């Protein structure tokens, strides 16, 4: 390296420049990946009634298919993070897309429950790796001042993808059968993967952290800021060096407390979100409302998600992120209670469901942003994906917890009073989760 080379902090470059078209393209790719993940996660729920009718099976028989996907999502998230921190964000994202695309296509040709379980588990492995790693890449190309908003915005793709799948299913299943939804869900990731290979760069902060790709960094910077010259700079990342990476770092003495708090917060949030997503229509219908009314209340819950993502993401960039999330989840805790208390008033249930979706769907996405800021580059993907994987365990548990409460015939008012516990614990955990300024550069913190 020439002695005339000047050192420059890569985050300073990102922070001091406007978000350009190339950054927007990267964020669009991340949004698209998460949207495809959203389609894949909900597709089995959309086609399950047709499979039950066509194959002459019961809901209990198809339940393991849904559980297999959730288990795959959890394992995929847990495994992919360390791989992403070791080999890069881009290869893990491309392989995860190809993986869940191929296995979703194979699912379309299933002829029995066993095949469905196997293929949905394998699909879950790829889908579980995709979303948190896409969010990591988006965070690493975002200026610190807009990181929370950026991460929350790309995560809106999940809700929008899930909603799009519902509209497509309403048209495609009657016209082409339930297998057509799986074909679509498999083909779209395989179409996107080549574009990612040719057009999407590796994380620039990851490349700088590795320290052996100055030519690639120069090329990316020229695409990000074509009017500027970077030939005479050597780039570095303003983070205090650490020998530990991946799991060793997030479970190290310095980070363990914050890691556990993030896990508790995300576990409790996803427990509540998935329980409501899975069982809210059944609970409302059991309370003497029509199936249409139950669907409307559930739609308000889902609609709150993208709204919460955008608003809370903006607020987190303006104020203390953890305090914003705590207040949001505290409001969500009271909305959880009120949803049970107003169980005889359809309009008030819609309002409370909207607030609950706003605070917890939006808040759970905000937790991903907090994780991005808490961990350094060498363990950021591991930290985010392990939080995601632990949270998926809460989603799995919620399926059994909801069924148990329904079978026990617990009144709706009592049930939602009990659900205040995970709601409050999620907010409390994120309030108690504190940044370690002695480990991460003060300049890179956004707390």
N, C-alpha and C positions, 0 to 999 in steps of 0.2 A: 504494500500500500504506500502510495507516495506521501512524503512528509508534508506536502502542501495541502493534503486533505484536511478539511474541517469536520469536526464532529457535530451532528445535529440530532436532536431528539425527535423520533418519528411521531410521537404523540403530539408534540408541539406543532408539527406540520399539519396534522389532521385537525388540531384544535383551532389553529389560526386561519384556516382557509374555509371558504364556503363549501357546502356540499354540492359537488358537481354532477354532471350527467353520468359519469362512469360509476360514481358511488351510488347514484340512484339505481343504476342497472344492477349493481351487486345486491342492493336491498330488495329490488324486485325479484331477483332469483331466490333470495332467502324467503321472501313472502310466498312465492310460488311453491317452494319446497314444503313449507308449513301448511299451505292450502291443500296440497295433495295428501299430506299427512292427515288433515282433517277429513278429507273424503274417505280415506282408507279406514279410519277409526270408526266412522259411523255406518259404513256400507253394510256390515253384517246385520245391524239392527234394522236397516231399511228392507233388507231382502229376507230376513228371518221368517215373517209371516207366510211368504210365498213358499219357502222351503218346507215349512211345517205342513202346509196344505198339500204340496205336491208329493212329498215323501211320506205323508201320513204319520208324522212323529209328533211328540209332545214338546211343549216349551221347556220342560225339564231336560229333555234329551239334547236340545240344542244349546242349553246354558253352558256346557263345557267349551263349546266353540267360542263363545263370547269371552269366557275366562281365559282361554288359551291365548287369545290376542293380547289381553291385558298383561299376562305373564310375559309374553314375548316383548311387549313394549317396555316393561320394567327391565328385563335382562338386556335388551338392546341398548337402553340408555346407560346402564351401569358399565357395559363392556366398551361402548364406543368412545366415552370420554377419554380414558387413558390412551386409547389408540389415536384419537385426534390430537392429543397433546404430544404424542410421540412422532406420528407420521404426517400430521397436518390436517387442517379442516377439510380441504377440498377433496382428497381421495376418500375420506370417510363418508362425506356427503354423497359423492357419486356412487360409491359402492352400496350405500344404504338405499339410494333411489333405485338402482338396478335390482337390488335384492328384493325390495318389497314390490317392485313392479312385476318381476318374474313370478313370485309366489302368489301374487294376487291373480295373475293370469291363470296359473295352475289351479287355483281355487275354483275358477269358473268351470273347470272340467271335473270337479269332484262328483263322485257317485254315491258316497256314504258319509256318515258322521265322522268316521275315523280320518278320512282324507281331509275333511274340513278342519278338524282339530289340528292336524299336523301342519297343513298349509297356513292356517291362521296364526299359529305360533311362530312359524318361520317368517311370515309377513310382518308380524309384530316386532321381530328382531330388527328388521330394516327400518320400520316406521319409528320405533323407539329411538333409533340413532339419529334420525333425520332432523326432527324439530329442534332439540336443544343445541345441536351442532350448527344448524343454520342460524339460530339466535346468537350463538357465540361469534360466528363470522360477522353478522350484522353489527354486533356491539364493537367489534375490533376495527370496523371501518367508520364508526360514528364518532363525531367530536364528543368529548366528555360532557359538554353542555347539553347535548341532545341524546345522550345514550339511552336514558330510560324511555323517552318518547319513541326512539327508533326501535328498540327491542319490543316494546308493547305494540307498535304499529305492525311490525312483521308478524307478530303472533296473532294479530287480527285475522291473518290468513287462515288460521285453523277454524275459527267460527264461520268465516265466509265460505270456506271450502265445505264445511259440514252442511251449511245452509244450501249451498249450490247442489250438493249431492241429493238433498231432499227434493228439491224442485226437479232435478233430472230423473230421479227415481219415479216420481209421479207420472212422468211421460214415458220413460224407457221401459219400465217393468211391464205395464199393460201392452206396449207395442212389441217389445222384443224379448221379454222374459227376464227373470232375475239374474241370469248369468251375464246379461249385457252390462249390468252395472259393474261386475267384477272385471269384465274385459276392458271397459273404459278406465276403471281404477288401476288396471295394470299397464295399459298402453301409455297413459299420460306421463307417468314417471320415466318410462323408457324413451319417450320423445324428448323430455326435458334433459335427461342425462348428457347427451352429446353437446347440447348448448352450454352446459356447465363446464364440460371438459375444455371447450374451445374458447369460451368467452369469460368465464368466471375465474378471477385470480385466487391464489392462496391468500390467507390472511397476511397482511403486510407486517403486523406486529409479531406474528408467529415467525415470519422469515427473519425479521430483525433479531428476535430472541435467539434463533438458531445461529445467527452470525456468520453464515457461510453462503449467502445468496445475494450479494450486493448488486449483481447484474439484474436479477429478477426484481429487486426492490426499486432500482432505477427505472426499469421498464414500467412497473406499476405506477410509480410516481408521475412519470411522463403522461400516462393515460389519465391519472387523476387530475393533474394540473399541467396541461400542455403548454401553458404560457410561461412556466417557470423552468429554471435550469438547476439540475441537481448533480451534475457530473463531478463536481469537486467536493462532495460531501461523503463522509462515512457516517452511517446511521446507527443509532443506539436507542435503547428503550430505558426510560428513566424509572427503573424499578431497582430496588435494592437486591443484589444478587442472592440467590439461595441455591444450595446444592440439591435440595429436595425438589421433586417434581411430582405431578399427578397425585395419586392416592397418598403417597408418603407426605406430601405437603399439606393436603386438606385435612389429614388426620394427625398432623404434627401438633405438638404442644401449643404452638402459637395460634393455630387455626382451629383446633378441635372444638372449642366452645362455640365459636361462631358457626362452624359447620353443623353441629348438632342442632343449634337453634334454627338454622335454615331448613334442616330436614324435618324438624317438628312442625314448623310453620307450613311447609309445603305438603307434608303428609296430611295434616288436619284440613288444609284448604281443599285438597283433591278428594279427601274422604267426603266432605260436605258437597262439593260440586258434583261428583259422580253419583252420590246417593240421590241428589235432587234430579240429575239428568236421567237416571235409570228408573226411579220409582215415583217421581212427582206426578206423572199422568195417572198412574194406578191409584195413588193416595187420594188425589182429587176426585177421581171417578168413584172411589169407594165412599166418598163423602156426599153422595147423592147429586153429583154434577154429571152432565153429559160428557161423552168422549170428546166432543168438539170443544167444550169449555175447558176440559183438562188439557187439550192440545194448545189452546190459546194461552192459558196460564204458563205452560211450559215454554211456549214461544217467547213470552215476555222475559222469562228467566234467561233464555239463550240470547235474546236481543240485548240484554244488559251487558253481556260480555264485551263485544266490540266497543260499545260506548265507554265502559269502564277502562278498557285498555288505553284508549286514546286520552281520556281526561286524566286518569291517574298517572299515565306516562308523562303528560305535560306537567302536572303538579309536582311529580317527583324530580323533574329537572329544575323546578323553581324553588323548591323547599327541601327540607330533610326527607329523603326517600322513606326511611324507616318510620318516621312519624306520620307521613302521609298514609302509608299502608296500615299502620296501627289504627288511625282514626277511621279509615275506610272499613276495616274489618270489625271495628267496634260498632259502626253503623250497621254493618251486615249482621252482626250478632243480634241486635235488636230487631232487624227485619226478619231474621229467622224465627224469633219468638212471635212477632206479630203475624207472620204467615199462618201459624197455627191458631192464634187467637181470633183471626178474622176468617176462619175457615168456612163461615156461612155467607160471606159477602164476596161475590165473584169479583167485583171491581177492585176492592181493596186487596184481594189476593193477587191480582194482576200487578198492582203497584208494588206490593211487597216482593213479589217474584222478580220484578225488574230491578229493584234496589239490591236484592240478594245477588242476582247475576252481575250487576254493575260492580259491586264491592268485592265479590270473591272470584268471579271469573277474571275481572280486571286486576284484582289484587294478586292472584296466583301468577299472572304474567309479570307483574311488578316484582315478584320475588326472584324471577329469573334475572331481571335487571340488577337487583341488589347483589346476587351471586356474581354477576359479571364484574361489578365494581369491587367486590370483596377479595377475589382471588387474583393473583398475578397471572401473566400470560402463560407461564409454564404449567399452570394447573387450572386455567380458567375453564376449559372444556370438561375436564374431569369434575370440577366442582359443580358446574351447571348440570351435567348429565347425571351425576350421582344424586343430586337433589331431586332431579326429575324422576330417576328410578325409584328412590325411596318414596316419593309422592305417589307413584303408580301402585305401590303396595297398599297405600291408603285407598286408592280407587278400587283395588281388588277386594279389600276388606269391606268396603261400603256395600258391595253387591250382596254379601252374606248378611251384613248388619241390617240392611233394609228389608230383606226377606224375613229375617227373624222378627223384626218389629211388627211387620204386617201379619205374620203367622200368629204372633202373640196377641193380636187385635188391640194393640196399644192405641188409644185415641189420638187423633191428629194433633190436638192441642198439646198433649203430653209428649208426643214424639218430637215435635219441633222445639219444645222446651228443652228436651234432652240434647237436641242438636246444637243448642247454644254453647254446649261445652266445647266441642271441637272448633266451633267458630271463634270463641273467645281465646282458646289456647293458641290458635294460629296467629291472631293478632298480638297476643302477649309474647310469643316466641320471637316474632320479628322485632318487637320493641326492645327486647332484651339482647338481641343480636347486635354486637358492637364491632366496628371496624378496628383492625390492628394497625395503627399508623406507624408503629415501629417496624412493621414488616413490609408494607406496601408504600411506595413513594407517595408523599403527601399530595403531590401534583396530580396523581392519577386517581385520587379518591374523590368520590362524589357523594359524600354523606353530610 
